[in-house]
Amino acid sequence: MADYVARVGGTADDVADMAALVEAGGFWRMAPERVPRTYAEPLPEVLRDVEDGLRRWLA
């Protein structure tokens, strides 16, 4: 987490506060109602495609 805090220029308290907000469901009050609250579990093939794409992007 310290690595993330250093990259975004915030403080550990900022990150902890945001994490607590999301865990408490506060994030959804910031998102419009049209944003789905539940998602279907992705198929393993889709996850492999995403992983392969990310690896290519990072290479």
PyMOL CGO cylinders between C-alpha atoms (Angstrom):
from pymol import cmd
from pymol.cgo import CYLINDER

trace = [
    CYLINDER, 0.00, 0.00, 0.00, 2.85, 2.39, 0.69, 0.3, 1, 1, 1, 1, 1, 1,
    CYLINDER, 2.85, 2.39, 0.69, 3.91, 2.00, -2.94, 0.3, 1, 1, 1, 1, 1, 1,
    CYLINDER, 3.91, 2.00, -2.94, 0.44, 3.03, -4.10, 0.3, 1, 1, 1, 1, 1, 1,
    CYLINDER, 0.44, 3.03, -4.10, 0.32, 5.99, -1.72, 0.3, 1, 1, 1, 1, 1, 1,
    CYLINDER, 0.32, 5.99, -1.72, 3.70, 7.20, -3.00, 0.3, 1, 1, 1, 1, 1, 1,
    CYLINDER, 3.70, 7.20, -3.00, 2.49, 6.98, -6.62, 0.3, 1, 1, 1, 1, 1, 1,
    CYLINDER, 2.49, 6.98, -6.62, -0.76, 8.87, -6.12, 0.3, 1, 1, 1, 1, 1, 1,
    CYLINDER, -0.76, 8.87, -6.12, 0.69, 11.44, -3.74, 0.3, 1, 1, 1, 1, 1, 1,
    CYLINDER, 0.69, 11.44, -3.74, -1.89, 10.89, -1.02, 0.3, 1, 1, 1, 1, 1, 1,
    CYLINDER, -1.89, 10.89, -1.02, -1.49, 9.66, 2.51, 0.3, 1, 1, 1, 1, 1, 1,
    CYLINDER, -1.49, 9.66, 2.51, -2.07, 6.24, 4.00, 0.3, 1, 1, 1, 1, 1, 1,
    CYLINDER, -2.07, 6.24, 4.00, -5.10, 7.72, 5.79, 0.3, 1, 1, 1, 1, 1, 1,
    CYLINDER, -5.10, 7.72, 5.79, -6.57, 8.83, 2.43, 0.3, 1, 1, 1, 1, 1, 1,
    CYLINDER, -6.57, 8.83, 2.43, -6.24, 5.31, 1.04, 0.3, 1, 1, 1, 1, 1, 1,
    CYLINDER, -6.24, 5.31, 1.04, -7.64, 3.73, 4.20, 0.3, 1, 1, 1, 1, 1, 1,
    CYLINDER, -7.64, 3.73, 4.20, -10.58, 6.15, 4.15, 0.3, 1, 1, 1, 1, 1, 1,
    CYLINDER, -10.58, 6.15, 4.15, -11.35, 5.32, 0.51, 0.3, 1, 1, 1, 1, 1, 1,
    CYLINDER, -11.35, 5.32, 0.51, -11.08, 1.58, 1.19, 0.3, 1, 1, 1, 1, 1, 1,
    CYLINDER, -11.08, 1.58, 1.19, -13.47, 1.91, 4.14, 0.3, 1, 1, 1, 1, 1, 1,
    CYLINDER, -13.47, 1.91, 4.14, -15.91, 3.90, 1.98, 0.3, 1, 1, 1, 1, 1, 1,
    CYLINDER, -15.91, 3.90, 1.98, -15.92, 1.25, -0.75, 0.3, 1, 1, 1, 1, 1, 1,
    CYLINDER, -15.92, 1.25, -0.75, -16.21, -1.64, 1.74, 0.3, 1, 1, 1, 1, 1, 1,
    CYLINDER, -16.21, -1.64, 1.74, -19.19, 0.08, 3.36, 0.3, 1, 1, 1, 1, 1, 1,
    CYLINDER, -19.19, 0.08, 3.36, -20.94, 0.35, -0.01, 0.3, 1, 1, 1, 1, 1, 1,
    CYLINDER, -20.94, 0.35, -0.01, -20.36, 4.09, -0.31, 0.3, 1, 1, 1, 1, 1, 1,
    CYLINDER, -20.36, 4.09, -0.31, -18.95, 3.75, -3.81, 0.3, 1, 1, 1, 1, 1, 1,
    CYLINDER, -18.95, 3.75, -3.81, -22.34, 2.78, -5.21, 0.3, 1, 1, 1, 1, 1, 1,
    CYLINDER, -22.34, 2.78, -5.21, -23.92, 5.97, -3.93, 0.3, 1, 1, 1, 1, 1, 1,
    CYLINDER, -23.92, 5.97, -3.93, -21.45, 7.85, -6.16, 0.3, 1, 1, 1, 1, 1, 1,
    CYLINDER, -21.45, 7.85, -6.16, -22.25, 5.78, -9.27, 0.3, 1, 1, 1, 1, 1, 1,
    CYLINDER, -22.25, 5.78, -9.27, -25.37, 6.45, -11.36, 0.3, 1, 1, 1, 1, 1, 1,
    CYLINDER, -25.37, 6.45, -11.36, -28.26, 4.00, -11.01, 0.3, 1, 1, 1, 1, 1, 1,
    CYLINDER, -28.26, 4.00, -11.01, -27.65, 2.68, -14.54, 0.3, 1, 1, 1, 1, 1, 1,
    CYLINDER, -27.65, 2.68, -14.54, -24.36, 1.11, -13.41, 0.3, 1, 1, 1, 1, 1, 1,
    CYLINDER, -24.36, 1.11, -13.41, -25.01, -2.57, -12.66, 0.3, 1, 1, 1, 1, 1, 1,
    CYLINDER, -25.01, -2.57, -12.66, -24.45, -3.60, -9.05, 0.3, 1, 1, 1, 1, 1, 1,
    CYLINDER, -24.45, -3.60, -9.05, -23.95, -7.30, -9.78, 0.3, 1, 1, 1, 1, 1, 1,
    CYLINDER, -23.95, -7.30, -9.78, -22.03, -9.02, -12.53, 0.3, 1, 1, 1, 1, 1, 1,
    CYLINDER, -22.03, -9.02, -12.53, -21.97, -12.49, -14.03, 0.3, 1, 1, 1, 1, 1, 1,
    CYLINDER, -21.97, -12.49, -14.03, -18.81, -14.43, -13.29, 0.3, 1, 1, 1, 1, 1, 1,
    CYLINDER, -18.81, -14.43, -13.29, -16.59, -14.28, -16.39, 0.3, 1, 1, 1, 1, 1, 1,
    CYLINDER, -16.59, -14.28, -16.39, -15.83, -17.49, -18.22, 0.3, 1, 1, 1, 1, 1, 1,
    CYLINDER, -15.83, -17.49, -18.22, -12.30, -18.90, -17.84, 0.3, 1, 1, 1, 1, 1, 1,
    CYLINDER, -12.30, -18.90, -17.84, -11.71, -18.32, -21.58, 0.3, 1, 1, 1, 1, 1, 1,
    CYLINDER, -11.71, -18.32, -21.58, -12.51, -14.63, -21.18, 0.3, 1, 1, 1, 1, 1, 1,
    CYLINDER, -12.51, -14.63, -21.18, -10.15, -14.33, -18.22, 0.3, 1, 1, 1, 1, 1, 1,
    CYLINDER, -10.15, -14.33, -18.22, -7.39, -15.99, -20.22, 0.3, 1, 1, 1, 1, 1, 1,
    CYLINDER, -7.39, -15.99, -20.22, -7.98, -13.58, -23.12, 0.3, 1, 1, 1, 1, 1, 1,
    CYLINDER, -7.98, -13.58, -23.12, -7.81, -10.61, -20.76, 0.3, 1, 1, 1, 1, 1, 1,
    CYLINDER, -7.81, -10.61, -20.76, -4.66, -11.93, -19.11, 0.3, 1, 1, 1, 1, 1, 1,
    CYLINDER, -4.66, -11.93, -19.11, -3.02, -12.53, -22.50, 0.3, 1, 1, 1, 1, 1, 1,
    CYLINDER, -3.02, -12.53, -22.50, -3.96, -9.02, -23.64, 0.3, 1, 1, 1, 1, 1, 1,
    CYLINDER, -3.96, -9.02, -23.64, -2.56, -7.43, -20.49, 0.3, 1, 1, 1, 1, 1, 1,
    CYLINDER, -2.56, -7.43, -20.49, 0.68, -9.39, -20.83, 0.3, 1, 1, 1, 1, 1, 1,
    CYLINDER, 0.68, -9.39, -20.83, 1.04, -8.24, -24.46, 0.3, 1, 1, 1, 1, 1, 1,
    CYLINDER, 1.04, -8.24, -24.46, 0.30, -4.65, -23.44, 0.3, 1, 1, 1, 1, 1, 1,
    CYLINDER, 0.30, -4.65, -23.44, 2.91, -4.72, -20.68, 0.3, 1, 1, 1, 1, 1, 1,
    CYLINDER, 2.91, -4.72, -20.68, 5.58, -6.43, -22.80, 0.3, 1, 1, 1, 1, 1, 1,
]
cmd.load_cgo(trace, "trace")
